Amino acid sequence: MASTNNRHADADANTAAAAPLCSAPAPAASARGSANPLPMISRGNDEIGTDDMDCCPLQLTQSDLVADMIPRAPPYHSQPSIADNSSAVSTGLWFLAPESWVTEHVPCPSRDTVLTQDRMLQRFIDSVQDWLRRWVTDGCSPLHHHRLYRDRMPRCVQDAHSAVALYHMTTCSNAETRATTARVLEDRVTQLLADQTLDASLRGGKGLDTFDHICRVQSLLTYQTIRLLDGDIRMRAQAEALIPTLFLWTQQLLDSTKNSLTQPARFLADIAASYPTGSDDAVLWHAWILVESTRRTWLVANYLQETYLHMKRGWSECPGRVPNTMHGRLWDATSAYAWSKACREANTVLISTQRTDKLLYDMKPEDVDEFSLLIMELRYGSERIEKWIEDSKRQQKQPMLEIL
């Protein structure tokens, strides 16, 4: 895959101009601990903070935030992917740490590597399509967290959700019914783009928050997945015209989330205001859901479109990768308490692409969630991952004397 930096050049023709993003540097996290007990998060409207507020909305110092508000992560030695001088990670600020957002690129592979095998690429496409179906049938998937839209599902997400159901309901129907479905999808995509233009004018230059970015990217990703991979020539052509738009929105999602985390206390305070009856653990859990959804949405949107372009023309760009949480206990946690407990007990939580091979030695295959396992297969190939799984099963069956 050849790498370049100008793939977003035509995106402005398909979407409204993005509001400028703040590029202020992340505040340095202090490594010192705090003897204070866990502070309660203030949720009163007069205490959350306003635009002209200079002090921390939670009335906490950065060291208090790091030491007291974030649940303890695993020991630092289990997270070698983060820079050695990152006090944020060593004190527990693992999923908000600036270093965890570094987009990594691997060397461009040769044509005989596993990354160019049609079978592996097809498996990725099949998985994403299956995740969309499970989002409708099960209410969640490795891409759609079960709590992300539990309390609020904007109309654009509702439209995308129902579009998946409609599409799969009419897949085996006659030509006229499929044509009707195609028109419905076209109208909903047009509505999504029009709403973004209208919302941008109503905001008066104020940018979207992280949740809003996730909603519009996952909505457009839904339509792109359906229409790019469908055999209908018109639907595929319409989706190809929106490839630059999804690339642009995806990058804006990542940039917006990273920018929000330059002020982690304000980020958490905004979440606390949205969940006024939640505990401190619940606030942190919802923060992690947003952050992890950003990571996974960015990965899937980029990988899906680059995979399509590669299969169409024989080459594509190397999209790179941001680290994501790989331990299944965190994604599958059904409560804030279960998530917080998993954070304390999981041996490996967040690890970069360059050190993904560490998982082959430090984690059991059953501990890696479905999403991360697929990403690992894209990097190493299915044969190596299958061998890892089989070796792990064989090791578990060995008598203790043989292990010793």
Secondary structure, DSSP 8 states (H G I E B T S, - for coil): ----S-TTTTGGGTS--------------------S--------TTTS--TT--S-TTS--HHHIIIIIS---S-GGG-TTS-TT-HHHHTT-TTT-GGGG--B------TTSGGG-HHHHHHHHHHHHHHHHHHHHTS--SSS-TTTTTS---HHHHHHHHHHHHHHHSTTS-HHHHHHHHHHHHHHHHHHHHHHHHHHHHHTT----HHHHHHHHHHHHHHHHHHHSSS-HHHHHHHHHTHHHHHHHHHHHHHHHHHHTTSHHHHHHHHHHHSTT--HHHHHHHHHHHHHHHHHHHHHHHHHHHHHHHHHHS------B--EE-BHHHHH--SHHHHHHHHHH-S--EE-GGGGGGHHHHS-GGGB-HHHHHHHHHHH-HHHHHHHHHHHHHHHHS-HHHH-
